[in-house]
Amino acid sequence: MTTRLPNRQQTPDEAIRSQLCSFGARLRDLRLQRGWILEEVAARGGLSKGFLSRLESGDRQASIAAVLTLSRIFDVSLASLFESPPVAPACLIVRASDLVEKTTNGLKYTPMSGAGRFFNLQPLRIKVSPSRHGNEPYHHDGEEWVYVLSGKLTLLLEGKAYDLEAGDAAHFDSRLPHRLIAPGPEVAEVLVVASPASSAPINPNLLQQSRAMSAASFLPFPGPKVVVAASRPKKSPISAPLIKHKR
């Protein structure tokens, strides 16, 4: 005969800690869904980045005023802020038949995973058109890995141009100002994998000169903001970390 032990009841301190962690996880989930970095949330609600970071980690209790402010920022009900986030799947399978190509501002993209709220890696298949206009560089926390599936692509990073062909890849710190360009004449199809991070910028003075964009903005929550230009920038020497392989 096996005796089943009763479930251990949480102590008041453990219950509070569990609720704080659940609240913090929910805040982080809401923020990532919208593609915001902590600085953006802080600016929208007049809260400090450090305070928000401690809330997300469960190390700080939120006042009633802070909860009301966060409810307004994320445009959700107070009750929804205390909902437990969904459990992350052990493995997410993406079937080719389920992929849907979308278009935004002349840019075609296909999300390769719908689990952005569970995992850090954010993969997209993007078609960059030579006729795509714009020349504004972007930067965001984290890093990016770009692989050219077909066509030709120019990566402009910190004012330097790196020409890539099918089979070439680039891995770079996305906190540096960058943009993707299709020099033409054909469309460049690329695989982009972004991974957000919360560490401080390498060069804050440099990054303040560019428009901020979170890594999650590559995903359709609310929509990708990859900037491409029709004209090809002036080439400059390729740095050591990004070496173009000759074939």
Backbone as JSON, one array per atom type, in Angstrom:
{
  "sequence": "MTTRLPNRQQTPDEAIRSQLCSFGARLRDLRLQRGWILEEVAARGGLSKGFLSRLESGDRQASIAAVLTLSRIFDVSLASLFESPPVAPACLIVRASDLVEKTTNGLKYTPMSGAGRFFNLQPLRIKVSPSRHGNEPYHHDGEEWVYVLSGKLTLLLEGKAYDLEAGDAAHFDSRLPHRLIAPGPEVAEVLVVASPASSAPINPNLLQQSRAMSAASFLPFPGPKVVVAASRPKKSPISAPLIKHKR",
  "N": [[0.85, -1.18, 0.0], [0.55, 2.18, -0.87], [1.17, 5.26, 0.53], [-0.04, 8.43, -0.04], [1.47, 11.49, 0.1], [0.31, 14.6, 1.34], [-0.04, 17.59, -0.64], [2.41, 20.08, -0.25], [1.74, 23.1, 1.34], [2.14, 26.42, 0.2], [4.21, 28.81, 1.78], [3.44, 32.11, 3.1], [5.42, 33.92, 2.18], [6.51, 32.5, 0.03], [4.29, 32.34, -1.63], [3.87, 35.01, -2.28], [6.25, 35.55, -3.63], [5.95, 33.83, -5.82], [3.75, 34.97, -7.07], [4.79, 37.46, -7.76], [6.77, 36.73, -9.6], [5.15, 35.62, -11.6], [3.7, 37.88, -12.35], [5.78, 39.51, -13.29], [6.72, 37.95, -15.44], [4.53, 38.07, -17.08], [4.46, 40.8, -17.74], [6.86, 41.02, -19.2], [6.23, 39.32, -21.33], [4.12, 40.72, -22.56], [5.48, 43.01, -23.32], [7.42, 42.05, -25.16], [5.75, 41.02, -27.13], [4.86, 43.32, -28.31], [7.13, 44.31, -29.33], [8.8, 46.06, -27.93], [11.46, 47.73, -26.2], [12.91, 48.01, -22.9], [13.43, 50.71, -22.4], [11.59, 52.02, -24.01], [9.1, 51.37, -22.84], [9.49, 52.56, -20.36], [9.67, 55.26, -21.08], [7.1, 55.72, -22.05], [5.52, 55.55, -19.79], [6.64, 57.07, -17.79], [8.26, 55.75, -16.0], [11.14, 54.25, -14.43], [13.85, 52.56, -16.13], [15.31, 50.72, -14.62], [13.52, 50.1, -12.55], [11.43, 48.86, -13.98], [12.84, 46.68, -14.98], [13.39, 45.26, -12.63], [10.8, 44.66, -11.9], [10.05, 42.88, -13.93], [11.79, 40.79, -13.43], [10.84, 39.88, -11.06], [11.76, 40.87, -8.68], [10.77, 43.07, -7.46], [7.97, 44.72, -6.02], [5.01, 46.0, -7.46], [3.46, 49.16, -7.19], [0.05, 50.31, -6.68], [-0.39, 52.49, -8.32], [1.62, 52.12, -10.24], [0.8, 49.71, -11.42], [-1.64, 50.51, -12.55], [-0.65, 52.34, -14.38], [0.89, 50.67, -16.07], [-1.13, 49.05, -17.06], [-2.47, 50.9, -18.63], [-0.44, 51.56, -20.48], [0.01, 49.13, -21.88], [-2.51, 48.71, -22.73], [-4.4, 46.9, -21.63], [-6.53, 44.96, -19.45], [-6.65, 45.25, -15.85], [-6.83, 42.77, -14.58], [-5.78, 41.03, -16.48], [-3.09, 41.52, -16.35], [-2.17, 39.96, -14.34], [-2.4, 37.42, -15.16], [-1.14, 34.17, -15.68], [1.62, 33.51, -17.79], [1.54, 31.61, -20.88], [2.64, 28.18, -21.0], [5.84, 27.33, -22.17], [6.4, 25.52, -25.17], [7.98, 22.3, -25.59], [9.05, 21.74, -28.03], [8.66, 23.33, -31.11], [7.12, 22.76, -34.1], [7.29, 23.83, -37.39], [5.4, 23.7, -40.15], [5.77, 23.56, -43.68], [3.46, 23.91, -45.17], [1.97, 25.5, -43.55], [3.06, 27.99, -43.52], [2.8, 31.45, -44.1], [3.07, 33.99, -46.37], [3.59, 37.43, -45.96], [2.93, 40.92, -46.55], [4.29, 44.11, -46.13], [4.5, 47.49, -46.47], [5.68, 47.18, -49.01], [7.53, 45.21, -48.56], [8.18, 41.79, -48.45], [7.61, 39.14, -46.23], [8.08, 36.18, -44.24], [7.13, 34.74, -41.32], [9.0, 32.41, -39.53], [8.59, 31.07, -37.24], [6.25, 30.81, -34.62], [6.69, 31.25, -32.01], [7.69, 33.41, -30.59], [7.23, 34.54, -28.08], [8.13, 32.63, -26.37], [10.74, 31.83, -26.94], [14.08, 33.12, -27.51], [15.29, 33.39, -30.03], [14.42, 34.74, -33.16], [13.24, 33.99, -36.07], [13.02, 34.91, -39.55], [11.99, 34.8, -42.94], [12.89, 36.79, -45.52], [12.1, 38.85, -48.3], [13.86, 41.03, -50.14], [13.39, 43.79, -52.04], [14.81, 45.39, -54.93], [13.61, 47.79, -55.55], [12.75, 48.85, -53.23], [12.4, 51.62, -51.22], [14.24, 54.0, -49.18], [16.6, 54.98, -46.68], [17.32, 54.99, -44.07], [19.17, 54.06, -41.23], [18.88, 51.44, -38.77], [18.82, 50.33, -35.34], [18.96, 47.99, -32.62], [18.58, 46.28, -29.48], [20.58, 43.37, -29.01], [21.55, 40.7, -31.25], [22.19, 39.74, -34.69], [21.8, 37.32, -37.26], [22.35, 36.82, -40.6], [21.51, 35.19, -43.55], [22.06, 34.63, -46.93], [19.81, 33.48, -49.17], [19.15, 33.6, -51.91], [19.97, 35.65, -54.78], [21.5, 38.94, -54.47], [22.88, 40.75, -51.74], [23.41, 43.69, -49.86], [24.87, 44.54, -46.91], [24.72, 47.21, -44.83], [26.64, 48.42, -42.37], [27.38, 50.34, -39.69], [28.16, 52.35, -41.44], [29.81, 51.0, -43.21], [29.99, 48.96, -46.11], [28.99, 45.7, -46.89], [29.13, 43.27, -49.21], [27.12, 40.6, -50.1], [26.51, 37.31, -51.32], [24.51, 34.56, -52.61], [24.51, 31.97, -50.29], [26.35, 33.17, -48.62], [26.92, 34.5, -45.33], [26.23, 36.68, -42.54], [27.06, 37.79, -39.32], [26.28, 39.84, -36.73], [26.47, 42.54, -34.32], [23.52, 43.86, -33.43], [23.08, 46.24, -32.21], [24.5, 48.15, -33.41], [24.23, 50.7, -35.91], [22.43, 49.76, -38.79], [21.38, 48.49, -42.02], [19.55, 46.74, -44.6], [20.14, 46.1, -48.02], [19.1, 45.65, -51.35], [20.95, 45.33, -54.07], [20.22, 44.66, -56.62], [19.85, 43.24, -60.0], [17.8, 41.52, -59.28], [15.43, 40.23, -56.85], [16.45, 39.93, -53.47], [16.56, 37.16, -51.42], [16.47, 36.41, -48.1], [17.45, 34.85, -45.0], [16.75, 35.78, -41.82], [17.79, 35.83, -38.52], [17.11, 36.94, -35.44], [18.18, 37.87, -32.18], [17.21, 39.07, -29.2], [18.65, 41.19, -26.64], [19.57, 42.48, -23.4], [21.7, 43.95, -22.63], [24.0, 46.74, -22.19], [24.52, 49.27, -24.72], [27.27, 49.06, -27.08], [28.51, 51.4, -27.95], [27.24, 54.03, -26.72], [27.1, 56.79, -27.42], [27.27, 56.77, -30.19], [25.05, 55.22, -30.9], [22.92, 56.76, -30.09], [22.52, 58.48, -32.12], [21.02, 57.26, -34.02], [17.88, 55.81, -35.07], [15.99, 53.95, -32.76], [15.14, 50.47, -32.74], [13.51, 47.64, -31.7], [14.56, 44.19, -31.51], [12.45, 42.45, -31.68], [10.79, 43.74, -33.41], [11.16, 42.76, -35.9], [9.38, 40.78, -36.1], [5.89, 40.04, -36.75], [4.55, 41.67, -34.71], [4.23, 44.55, -33.89], [4.86, 44.48, -36.66], [7.33, 44.08, -39.22], [10.24, 46.16, -39.6], [12.27, 46.44, -41.47], [14.68, 48.21, -43.2], [15.24, 49.19, -46.49], [17.13, 50.25, -49.31], [16.95, 51.78, -52.56], [19.14, 52.61, -53.99], [22.63, 51.83, -54.29], [25.08, 51.77, -51.74], [28.25, 53.43, -51.31], [31.1, 51.41, -51.58], [33.2, 50.03, -49.02], [36.2, 48.96, -47.29], [36.15, 45.57, -46.15], [35.66, 44.48, -42.88], [37.45, 42.48, -40.41], [35.7, 40.64, -38.89], [33.67, 40.07, -40.71], [34.14, 38.36, -43.33], [34.24, 38.03, -46.75], [33.74, 35.16, -48.57], [35.48, 33.8, -51.25], [34.46, 32.29, -54.23]],
  "CA": [[0.0, 0.0, 0.0], [1.34, 3.41, -0.96], [0.53, 6.42, 1.15], [0.22, 9.65, -0.79], [1.67, 12.63, 0.97], [-0.45, 15.79, 0.91], [0.76, 18.65, -1.25], [2.88, 21.08, 0.71], [1.18, 24.42, 1.14], [3.13, 27.49, 0.11], [4.25, 29.8, 2.86], [3.07, 33.44, 2.59], [6.53, 34.5, 1.42], [6.62, 31.78, -1.24], [3.14, 32.7, -2.45], [4.12, 36.36, -2.8], [7.33, 35.44, -4.61], [5.4, 33.19, -7.01], [2.89, 35.94, -7.74], [5.66, 38.48, -8.35], [7.39, 36.14, -10.79], [4.11, 35.5, -12.61], [3.41, 39.24, -12.82], [6.93, 39.95, -14.07], [6.75, 37.2, -16.7], [3.43, 38.59, -17.9], [4.91, 42.1, -18.26], [7.86, 40.78, -20.24], [5.53, 38.74, -22.46], [3.39, 41.81, -23.21], [6.46, 43.92, -23.93], [8.02, 41.41, -26.32], [4.72, 40.91, -28.16], [4.75, 44.61, -28.98], [8.42, 44.67, -29.89], [9.33, 47.21, -27.21], [12.55, 47.55, -25.25], [12.55, 48.58, -21.6], [13.47, 52.16, -22.47], [10.34, 52.5, -24.61], [8.05, 51.28, -21.83], [9.79, 53.57, -19.34], [9.34, 56.58, -21.63], [5.66, 55.82, -22.22], [4.81, 55.65, -18.51], [7.36, 57.86, -16.79], [8.87, 54.83, -15.05], [12.56, 54.05, -14.72], [14.2, 51.29, -16.74], [15.7, 49.81, -13.55], [12.31, 49.67, -11.86], [10.74, 47.9, -14.85], [13.66, 45.47, -15.05], [13.18, 44.52, -11.38], [9.44, 44.11, -11.94], [10.03, 41.72, -14.83], [12.53, 39.69, -12.81], [10.16, 39.46, -9.84], [12.48, 41.35, -7.5], [10.16, 44.3, -6.97], [6.51, 44.78, -6.04], [4.48, 47.19, -8.13], [2.43, 49.9, -6.47], [-1.21, 50.4, -7.41], [-0.2, 53.5, -9.37], [2.44, 51.52, -11.3], [-0.04, 48.72, -12.1], [-2.57, 51.26, -13.39], [0.13, 52.9, -15.49], [1.24, 49.57, -16.98], [-2.37, 48.65, -17.71], [-2.73, 51.89, -19.68], [0.61, 51.46, -21.5], [-0.19, 47.94, -22.7], [-3.91, 48.71, -23.14], [-5.0, 45.64, -21.19], [-7.23, 45.08, -18.18], [-5.82, 44.98, -14.67], [-6.83, 41.33, -14.31], [-4.92, 40.33, -17.44], [-1.69, 41.69, -15.96], [-1.82, 38.94, -13.35], [-2.56, 36.1, -15.74], [0.11, 33.44, -15.87], [1.94, 33.35, -19.22], [1.44, 30.22, -21.34], [3.83, 27.35, -20.82], [6.61, 27.2, -23.4], [6.42, 24.15, -25.7], [9.31, 21.69, -25.63], [9.5, 21.84, -29.42], [7.64, 23.87, -32.01], [7.32, 22.35, -35.48], [6.69, 24.75, -38.36], [5.19, 23.0, -41.4], [5.82, 24.41, -44.87], [2.09, 24.2, -45.6], [1.36, 26.47, -42.63], [3.72, 29.28, -43.65], [2.03, 32.45, -44.83], [3.87, 35.16, -46.73], [2.87, 38.67, -45.73], [3.52, 42.1, -47.18], [4.14, 45.36, -45.41], [5.29, 48.58, -47.07], [6.44, 46.68, -50.15], [8.48, 44.19, -48.13], [7.55, 40.5, -48.22], [8.28, 38.39, -45.16], [7.4, 34.99, -43.76], [7.57, 34.31, -39.99], [9.37, 30.99, -39.54], [8.26, 30.52, -35.93], [5.25, 31.59, -33.92], [6.96, 31.1, -30.58], [8.52, 34.52, -30.14], [7.04, 34.8, -26.66], [8.75, 31.58, -25.58], [12.16, 31.68, -27.25], [14.77, 34.35, -27.84], [15.57, 33.45, -31.45], [13.28, 35.21, -33.93], [13.6, 33.77, -37.49], [12.16, 35.41, -40.61], [12.46, 34.75, -44.31], [12.54, 38.11, -46.05], [12.41, 39.15, -49.69], [14.24, 42.44, -50.24], [13.26, 44.23, -53.43], [15.68, 46.51, -55.32], [12.82, 49.0, -55.65], [12.38, 49.27, -51.88], [13.02, 52.92, -50.96], [14.58, 54.32, -47.81], [18.04, 54.92, -46.4], [17.52, 55.23, -42.65], [19.69, 52.89, -40.5], [18.19, 51.08, -37.53], [19.58, 49.51, -34.39], [18.14, 47.45, -31.54], [19.32, 45.4, -28.6], [20.74, 41.98, -29.41], [22.43, 40.35, -32.35], [21.49, 39.21, -35.85], [22.49, 36.44, -38.21], [21.7, 36.95, -41.9], [21.98, 34.21, -44.53], [21.5, 34.94, -48.24], [19.3, 32.29, -49.85], [19.27, 33.83, -53.35], [20.17, 37.05, -55.12], [22.63, 39.65, -53.87], [22.48, 41.61, -50.63], [24.43, 44.55, -49.27], [24.64, 44.89, -45.51], [25.38, 48.45, -44.44], [26.82, 48.34, -40.92], [28.24, 51.42, -39.2], [28.68, 53.09, -42.58], [30.59, 50.14, -44.09], [29.15, 48.12, -46.96], [29.43, 44.31, -47.03], [28.39, 42.64, -50.29], [26.91, 39.17, -49.85], [25.86, 36.55, -52.38], [23.85, 33.35, -52.15], [25.41, 31.09, -49.52], [27.11, 33.97, -47.67], [26.21, 34.83, -44.08], [26.8, 37.74, -41.71], [26.64, 37.75, -37.92], [26.73, 41.13, -36.22], [25.83, 43.15, -33.15], [22.46, 44.7, -33.99], [23.04, 47.54, -31.55], [25.16, 49.07, -34.32], [23.34, 51.12, -36.99], [22.54, 48.87, -39.94], [20.24, 48.31, -42.9], [19.71, 45.76, -45.67], [19.94, 46.7, -49.34], [19.15, 44.75, -52.49], [21.54, 46.11, -55.16], [19.53, 44.32, -57.86], [18.48, 43.61, -60.4], [16.82, 40.57, -58.79], [15.08, 40.29, -55.43], [17.31, 39.16, -52.57], [15.81, 36.43, -50.41], [17.4, 36.17, -46.99], [16.96, 34.32, -43.73], [17.22, 36.63, -40.73], [17.54, 35.32, -37.18], [17.44, 37.98, -34.46], [18.13, 37.45, -30.79], [17.27, 40.27, -28.38], [19.49, 41.19, -25.44], [19.28, 43.64, -22.56], [22.95, 44.55, -22.2], [24.18, 48.13, -22.58], [25.1, 49.44, -26.05], [28.72, 49.13, -27.16], [28.89, 52.8, -28.09], [26.0, 54.77, -26.52], [27.1, 58.06, -28.15], [26.99, 56.48, -31.59], [23.71, 54.69, -31.09], [21.94, 57.8, -29.86], [22.33, 59.22, -33.36], [20.18, 56.47, -34.91], [16.55, 55.49, -34.57], [15.98, 52.66, -32.09], [14.14, 49.49, -33.13], [13.77, 46.39, -30.98], [14.69, 43.01, -32.36], [11.13, 41.86, -31.89], [10.09, 44.45, -34.48], [11.25, 41.97, -37.12], [8.23, 39.89, -36.12], [4.64, 40.76, -36.98], [3.82, 42.16, -33.56], [3.22, 44.93, -34.86], [5.23, 44.4, -38.06], [8.76, 44.28, -39.43], [10.64, 47.48, -40.04], [13.55, 46.34, -42.15], [14.78, 49.33, -44.13], [16.02, 48.86, -47.66], [17.25, 51.41, -50.19], [17.04, 51.41, -53.97], [20.49, 52.89, -54.47], [23.7, 51.05, -53.66], [26.02, 52.67, -51.1], [29.66, 53.34, -51.68], [31.76, 50.29, -50.91], [34.35, 50.3, -48.18], [36.87, 47.7, -46.96], [35.45, 44.65, -45.27], [36.38, 44.28, -41.63], [37.84, 41.11, -40.15], [34.66, 39.71, -38.48], [32.81, 39.7, -41.83], [35.03, 38.1, -44.47], [33.52, 37.47, -47.9], [34.43, 33.99, -49.11], [35.55, 33.72, -52.7], [34.09, 30.99, -54.81]],
  "C": [[0.88, 1.24, 0.0], [0.56, 4.57, -0.38], [0.94, 7.68, 0.4], [0.34, 10.82, 0.17], [0.89, 13.83, 0.46], [0.49, 16.83, 0.31], [1.14, 19.69, -0.21], [2.31, 22.45, 0.37], [2.3, 25.46, 1.09], [3.05, 28.39, 1.34], [3.84, 31.15, 2.28], [4.17, 34.07, 1.75], [6.67, 33.83, 0.06], [5.48, 32.14, -2.18], [3.34, 34.08, -3.08], [5.18, 36.32, -3.89], [6.8, 34.84, -5.92], [4.54, 34.17, -7.79], [3.71, 37.03, -8.42], [6.31, 37.97, -9.63], [6.39, 36.01, -11.93], [3.78, 36.86, -13.21], [4.54, 39.75, -13.71], [7.01, 39.26, -15.42], [5.66, 37.7, -17.65], [3.82, 39.95, -18.52], [5.9, 41.91, -19.4], [7.21, 40.23, -21.5], [4.79, 39.81, -23.26], [4.35, 42.75, -23.95], [7.04, 43.32, -25.21], [7.01, 41.25, -27.46], [4.61, 42.2, -28.96], [6.08, 45.08, -29.57], [9.06, 45.87, -29.22], [10.54, 46.81, -26.37], [12.17, 48.26, -23.96], [12.52, 50.1, -21.63], [12.18, 52.73, -23.04], [9.2, 52.47, -23.6], [8.25, 52.35, -20.76], [9.38, 54.96, -19.82], [7.83, 56.77, -21.74], [4.94, 56.04, -20.89], [5.5, 56.46, -17.45], [7.95, 57.0, -15.68], [10.34, 54.64, -15.42], [12.8, 52.67, -15.31], [14.57, 50.27, -15.66], [14.51, 49.25, -12.8], [11.57, 48.61, -12.68], [11.51, 46.59, -14.94], [13.46, 44.61, -13.79], [11.77, 43.95, -11.31], [9.4, 42.84, -12.78], [10.76, 40.52, -14.22], [11.88, 39.18, -11.54], [10.82, 39.93, -8.58], [11.85, 42.59, -6.88], [8.64, 44.21, -7.04], [6.08, 46.08, -6.7], [3.42, 47.84, -7.27], [1.16, 49.92, -7.3], [-1.08, 51.38, -8.56], [0.58, 52.92, -10.55], [1.63, 50.51, -12.1], [-1.03, 49.41, -13.03], [-1.86, 51.85, -14.61], [0.46, 51.83, -16.52], [0.01, 49.07, -17.73], [-2.7, 49.61, -18.85], [-1.71, 51.76, -20.81], [0.34, 50.3, -22.45], [-1.64, 47.8, -23.2], [-4.57, 47.36, -22.86], [-5.69, 45.88, -19.85], [-6.27, 44.78, -17.02], [-5.71, 43.49, -14.41], [-5.87, 40.6, -15.22], [-3.44, 40.47, -17.1], [-1.23, 40.6, -14.99], [-2.1, 37.53, -13.86], [-1.2, 35.44, -15.91], [0.38, 33.28, -17.36], [1.83, 31.89, -19.61], [2.76, 29.48, -21.19], [4.53, 27.17, -22.16], [6.6, 25.74, -23.89], [7.84, 23.61, -25.72], [9.91, 21.81, -27.03], [8.36, 22.36, -30.27], [8.0, 23.48, -33.44], [6.58, 23.31, -36.4], [6.6, 24.03, -39.71], [5.2, 23.98, -42.58], [4.42, 24.81, -45.32], [1.42, 25.25, -44.74], [1.97, 27.87, -42.77], [2.9, 30.22, -44.52], [2.91, 33.66, -45.09], [3.01, 36.41, -46.58], [3.62, 39.82, -46.39], [3.26, 43.32, -46.32], [5.07, 46.39, -46.03], [6.19, 48.09, -48.2], [7.45, 45.61, -49.81], [7.74, 42.89, -47.86], [8.33, 39.72, -47.17], [7.42, 37.21, -44.74], [7.93, 34.63, -42.37], [7.83, 32.81, -40.0], [9.13, 30.32, -38.19], [7.23, 31.43, -35.28], [5.47, 31.59, -32.43], [7.86, 32.21, -30.06], [8.4, 34.82, -28.67], [7.73, 33.77, -25.78], [10.26, 31.51, -25.76], [12.77, 33.02, -27.65], [15.01, 34.5, -29.34], [14.3, 33.8, -32.22], [13.61, 35.09, -35.42], [12.55, 34.3, -38.46], [12.81, 35.12, -41.96], [11.96, 36.01, -45.0], [12.96, 38.22, -47.51], [12.64, 40.66, -49.8], [14.23, 42.85, -51.71], [14.21, 45.38, -53.74], [14.93, 47.83, -55.38], [12.35, 49.52, -54.3], [13.13, 50.55, -51.54], [13.28, 53.11, -49.47], [16.06, 54.19, -47.56], [18.34, 55.12, -44.92], [18.05, 53.97, -41.95], [18.9, 52.66, -39.22], [19.16, 50.36, -36.61], [18.63, 49.06, -33.3], [19.0, 46.52, -30.7], [19.43, 44.0, -29.19], [21.74, 41.78, -30.53], [21.6, 39.77, -33.49], [22.42, 38.3, -36.66], [21.69, 36.47, -39.5], [22.33, 35.97, -42.87], [21.29, 34.49, -45.85], [21.11, 33.63, -48.94], [19.46, 32.42, -51.37], [19.41, 35.32, -53.6], [21.4, 37.63, -54.47], [22.11, 40.62, -52.81], [23.67, 42.44, -50.19], [24.01, 44.88, -47.85], [25.43, 46.16, -45.21], [25.43, 48.48, -42.92], [27.83, 49.39, -40.48], [28.9, 52.16, -40.36], [29.54, 52.28, -43.53], [29.67, 49.21, -44.86], [29.78, 46.73, -47.11], [28.55, 43.65, -48.08], [28.33, 41.14, -50.07], [26.18, 38.55, -51.03], [25.22, 35.31, -51.78], [24.85, 32.41, -51.48], [26.25, 31.84, -48.51], [26.25, 34.28, -46.45], [26.95, 35.94, -43.35], [26.21, 37.64, -40.31], [27.17, 39.02, -37.27], [25.92, 41.57, -35.01], [24.79, 44.14, -33.67], [22.26, 46.01, -33.23], [23.76, 48.6, -32.39], [24.21, 49.45, -35.45], [23.53, 50.27, -38.24], [21.27, 48.93, -40.8], [20.58, 47.31, -44.01], [19.34, 46.39, -47.0], [20.01, 45.61, -50.4], [19.69, 45.54, -53.68], [20.93, 45.79, -56.53], [20.42, 43.58, -58.86], [17.4, 42.68, -59.83], [16.55, 40.79, -57.31], [16.05, 39.43, -54.62], [16.43, 38.48, -51.52], [16.79, 36.02, -49.31], [16.68, 35.55, -45.8], [17.59, 35.15, -42.63], [16.82, 36.0, -39.4], [18.03, 36.37, -36.2], [17.32, 37.4, -33.06], [18.27, 38.68, -29.92], [18.17, 40.09, -27.17], [19.2, 42.45, -24.67], [20.54, 44.33, -22.08], [23.08, 45.96, -22.75], [24.82, 48.22, -23.96], [26.62, 49.52, -26.0], [29.18, 50.58, -27.17], [27.64, 53.66, -27.95], [25.95, 56.08, -27.31], [26.76, 57.87, -29.62], [25.55, 56.07, -31.79], [22.64, 55.74, -30.88], [21.65, 58.59, -31.13], [21.38, 58.51, -34.32], [18.85, 56.17, -34.25], [16.55, 54.09, -33.96], [14.86, 51.78, -32.61], [14.47, 48.19, -32.44], [13.85, 45.23, -31.94], [13.35, 42.37, -32.64], [10.36, 42.56, -32.98], [10.23, 43.73, -35.81], [10.03, 41.06, -37.24], [6.95, 40.69, -36.31], [3.88, 41.08, -35.71], [4.25, 43.54, -33.13], [3.61, 44.79, -36.31], [6.69, 44.71, -38.24], [9.06, 45.67, -39.94], [12.03, 47.43, -40.64], [13.61, 47.43, -43.2], [15.69, 48.96, -45.28], [16.06, 50.08, -48.56], [17.41, 50.95, -51.62], [18.44, 51.6, -54.5], [21.52, 52.12, -53.68], [24.71, 52.0, -53.03], [27.44, 52.46, -51.6], [30.34, 52.25, -50.88], [32.92, 50.78, -50.06], [34.96, 48.98, -47.77], [36.06, 46.87, -45.99], [36.3, 44.39, -44.04], [36.59, 42.8, -41.38], [36.68, 40.2, -39.77], [33.76, 39.26, -39.62], [33.66, 39.56, -43.07], [34.23, 37.45, -45.57], [34.34, 36.32, -48.49], [34.38, 34.0, -50.62], [35.19, 32.33, -53.18], [34.67, 30.87, -56.2]]
}
